[in-house]
Amino acid sequence: MILHFNYEELRALRAGAEVFLDRGEAGVGGVLAPSEARVRVEALLPLLEGEFSLPTLQEVYDVQAGVGAIVAMLHAEMETAVLATHPAGERAVSAYFDFAHVFTVAHRLSEIASEMEALIELVTGEAPTPASARSFRFPD
């Protein structure tokens, strides 16, 4: 499966990923290892070039985790901008569009995952397992 992005989605994803990584999660639980969300966002950032192939369901899940972390962070940014300025303020509107573009990508990823899960179930006769999510390959 190929996931396509438009310019606005790519810009919002890159900006959101960079803010997520810059702010970090220092002080959360005192854990030295990076969080799963951070690992997924770090892995996602170099892939943001216009489109990329997702040949397995597991890869879709991994990208979903990264995009989901960015969506959550951008949603919080949008709320903060609205409360700090004005709902129609430039910062709030910009934060809304960043959130909305990444939220749209998250929705497309959810649809792709659902389709892939259904195809795996149709072919194998059972719901996807972690093993089938990693091994069942979808052509582009």
Phi, psi and chi 1 to 4 in degrees:
 res  aa     phi    psi   chi1   chi2   chi3   chi4
   1 MET       -  140.3  -63.0  -80.5 -167.9      -
   2 ILE  -110.8  131.4  -65.3  178.9      -      -
   3 LEU  -103.5  119.9 -179.8   61.6      -      -
   4 HIS   -99.4  149.1  -61.3  -84.7      -      -
   5 PHE  -128.8  147.0  -57.6   99.4      -      -
   6 ASN   -93.3  174.3   64.1   34.5      -      -
   7 TYR   -58.3  -45.6  172.4   78.9      -      -
   8 GLU   -64.5  -39.4  -69.2   84.4    4.4      -
   9 GLU   -65.0  -44.3  -68.7  166.5  -15.2      -
  10 LEU   -62.2  -44.8  -82.9  173.9      -      -
  11 ARG   -61.2  -45.4 -171.1 -157.9   55.0   74.1
  12 ALA   -67.1  -40.4      -      -      -      -
  13 LEU   -63.5  -46.6  -83.6  164.3      -      -
  14 ARG   -62.4  -47.5  -81.6 -168.3 -149.0  111.3
  15 ALA   -62.7  -44.4      -      -      -      -
  16 GLY   -64.0  -40.2      -      -      -      -
  17 ALA   -65.0  -42.9      -      -      -      -
  18 GLU   -64.9  -41.9  -70.9  169.1    4.3      -
  19 VAL   -64.5  -43.8  169.2      -      -      -
  20 PHE   -57.9  -46.5 -179.4   89.8      -      -
  21 LEU   -72.7  -35.5  -65.4  172.7      -      -
  22 ASP   -66.4  -41.8  -74.2  -14.7      -      -
  23 ARG   -72.3  -30.2  -65.0 -141.7  175.4  131.9
  24 GLY    60.1 -173.1      -      -      -      -
  25 GLU  -130.4   37.3  -64.4  165.3  -45.7      -
  26 ALA   -60.6  139.5      -      -      -      -
  27 GLY    85.1   -2.5      -      -      -      -
  28 VAL   -84.4  104.0  177.5      -      -      -
  29 GLY    71.6   -2.3      -      -      -      -
  30 GLY    66.4   23.1      -      -      -      -
  31 VAL   -85.5  134.0  177.3      -      -      -
  32 LEU   -79.8  -31.7  -64.5  176.7      -      -
  33 ALA   -74.5  144.6      -      -      -      -
  34 PRO   -66.4  150.4   19.4  -25.9      -      -
  35 SER   -68.4  161.1   73.2      -      -      -
  36 GLU   -58.9  -41.4  177.8   74.5   16.2      -
  37 ALA   -62.3  -43.5      -      -      -      -
  38 ARG   -62.0  -43.8 -177.4  173.2 -173.8   81.1
  39 VAL   -60.2  -43.6  168.7      -      -      -
  40 ARG   -67.0  -39.9  -63.5  -64.9  175.1 -144.1
  41 VAL   -67.6  -42.0  171.7      -      -      -
  42 GLU   -60.4  -40.0  -74.0  173.3  -16.5      -
  43 ALA   -70.6  -30.1      -      -      -      -
  44 LEU   -75.6  -38.5  177.7   62.3      -      -
  45 LEU   -52.9  -47.8 -165.9   53.8      -      -
  46 PRO   -70.5  -13.9   11.1  -14.6      -      -
  47 LEU   -82.8  -12.0  -60.0  175.3      -      -
  48 LEU   -79.7   79.2  -62.1  174.5      -      -
  49 GLU  -124.6    9.6  -63.1  -63.1  -32.3      -
  50 GLY   127.3  -40.3      -      -      -      -
  51 GLU  -166.9  155.6   65.7 -177.1   30.7      -
  52 PHE  -153.8  158.4   54.5   88.0      -      -
  53 SER   -87.8  138.7  177.3      -      -      -
  54 LEU  -124.0   85.6  -61.3  167.9      -      -
  55 PRO   -76.3  -16.0   24.1  -29.9      -      -
  56 THR  -129.2  157.1   67.6      -      -      -
  57 LEU   -62.9  -35.7 -178.6   56.6      -      -
  58 GLN   -62.0  -38.9 -175.7   59.4   52.5      -
  59 GLU   -64.9  -36.4  -70.0  179.7   57.0      -
  60 VAL   -64.0  -44.8  172.7      -      -      -
  61 TYR   -59.2  -41.5  -70.2  157.4      -      -
  62 ASP   -64.0  -44.2  -66.4  -15.6      -      -
  63 VAL   -66.4  -38.9  170.4      -      -      -
  64 GLN   -58.7  -40.8  -87.1 -174.8  -54.8      -
  65 ALA   -62.7  -43.6      -      -      -      -
  66 GLY   -66.1  -46.7      -      -      -      -
  67 VAL   -65.1  -38.5  170.8      -      -      -
  68 GLY   -61.0  -39.6      -      -      -      -
  69 ALA   -65.4  -38.7      -      -      -      -
  70 ILE   -68.3  -41.8  -64.7  168.5      -      -
  71 VAL   -58.8  -46.5  166.3      -      -      -
  72 ALA   -61.7  -42.1      -      -      -      -
  73 MET   -67.3  -43.1 -170.1  -87.4  -46.5      -
  74 LEU   -67.6  -32.3  -71.4  174.2      -      -
  75 HIS   -63.9  -44.3 -172.6  -98.1      -      -
  76 ALA   -64.2  -39.8      -      -      -      -
  77 GLU   -61.6  -42.2  -73.9  -72.4  -49.5      -
  78 MET   -62.8  -46.5  177.6 -176.1   61.5      -
  79 GLU   -60.7  -42.9  -71.3  177.5  -16.6      -
  80 THR   -62.8  -43.8  -59.9      -      -      -
  81 ALA   -64.5  -40.2      -      -      -      -
  82 VAL   -63.7  -44.9  166.8      -      -      -
  83 LEU   -72.7  -32.1  -65.3  175.4      -      -
  84 ALA   -79.2  -26.8      -      -      -      -
  85 THR  -118.1 -100.2   60.7      -      -      -
  86 HIS  -158.7  147.2 -178.0  -84.6      -      -
  87 PRO   -54.3  -28.6  -27.2   34.5      -      -
  88 ALA  -102.6    7.5      -      -      -      -
  89 GLY   -67.9  153.7      -      -      -      -
  90 GLU   -58.1  -43.7 -176.6  177.6  -20.4      -
  91 ARG   -63.3  -41.8 -177.9  173.1  157.0 -140.6
  92 ALA   -66.8  -42.5      -      -      -      -
  93 VAL   -65.8  -42.9  170.6      -      -      -
  94 SER   -61.7  -42.8  176.7      -      -      -
  95 ALA   -64.3  -37.9      -      -      -      -
  96 TYR   -61.5  -47.5  162.4   75.7      -      -
  97 PHE   -65.7  -38.9  -81.1  109.2      -      -
  98 ASP   -59.7  -48.3  -77.1  -12.3      -      -
  99 PHE   -58.8  -48.3  165.0   75.5      -      -
 100 ALA   -62.9  -40.1      -      -      -      -
 101 HIS   -65.7  -43.1  -74.3  -58.3      -      -
 102 VAL   -72.5  -35.5  177.2      -      -      -
 103 PHE   -60.7  -38.6 -174.8   69.1      -      -
 104 THR   -63.3  -41.5  -58.6      -      -      -
 105 VAL   -62.8  -42.9  170.8      -      -      -
 106 ALA   -59.8  -39.1      -      -      -      -
 107 HIS   -65.6  -44.2  178.8   71.7      -      -
 108 ARG   -61.2  -40.7  -83.1 -158.6  -40.9  -89.6
 109 LEU   -61.5  -40.0  -81.9  165.5      -      -
 110 SER   -62.6  -42.0  177.7      -      -      -
 111 GLU   -64.3  -42.5  -71.0  177.4  -27.3      -
 112 ILE   -61.9  -45.5  -71.8  170.7      -      -
 113 ALA   -60.6  -42.8      -      -      -      -
 114 SER   -62.3  -42.7  -67.0      -      -      -
 115 GLU   -64.3  -42.7  -69.6  172.2    7.9      -
 116 MET   -65.8  -41.8  -68.5  170.6   96.8      -
 117 GLU   -60.5  -43.2  -70.8  165.5  -10.3      -
 118 ALA   -64.6  -40.2      -      -      -      -
 119 LEU   -67.0  -41.2  -77.1  170.2      -      -
 120 ILE   -61.4  -43.8  -70.9  173.1      -      -
 121 GLU   -64.6  -39.8 -171.7  167.6  -12.3      -
 122 LEU   -63.7  -43.4  179.6   66.7      -      -
 123 VAL   -76.7  -41.2  171.0      -      -      -
 124 THR   -93.2  -19.5   64.8      -      -      -
 125 GLY    82.9    7.5      -      -      -      -
 126 GLU  -144.9  159.8   60.9 -177.2   30.9      -
 127 ALA   -60.8  151.7      -      -      -      -
 128 PRO   -58.7  139.2  -21.4   30.5      -      -
 129 THR  -110.0  167.2   63.1      -      -      -
 130 PRO   -55.3  -37.7  -29.4   37.1      -      -
 131 ALA   -67.6  -44.9      -      -      -      -
 132 SER   -70.2  -31.1   65.1      -      -      -
 133 ALA   -64.5  -32.1      -      -      -      -
 134 ARG   -84.6  -32.1  -74.9 -171.5  -53.8  -84.0
 135 SER  -100.5  -28.0   64.1      -      -      -
 136 PHE   -73.9  118.4 -164.2   98.4      -      -
 137 ARG  -105.1  139.3  -59.6 -167.5   71.7   75.1
 138 PHE  -111.1  132.0  -67.2   83.5      -      -
 139 PRO   -73.1  157.4   25.6  -31.1      -      -
 140 ASP   -74.7      -  -72.8  -23.9      -      -
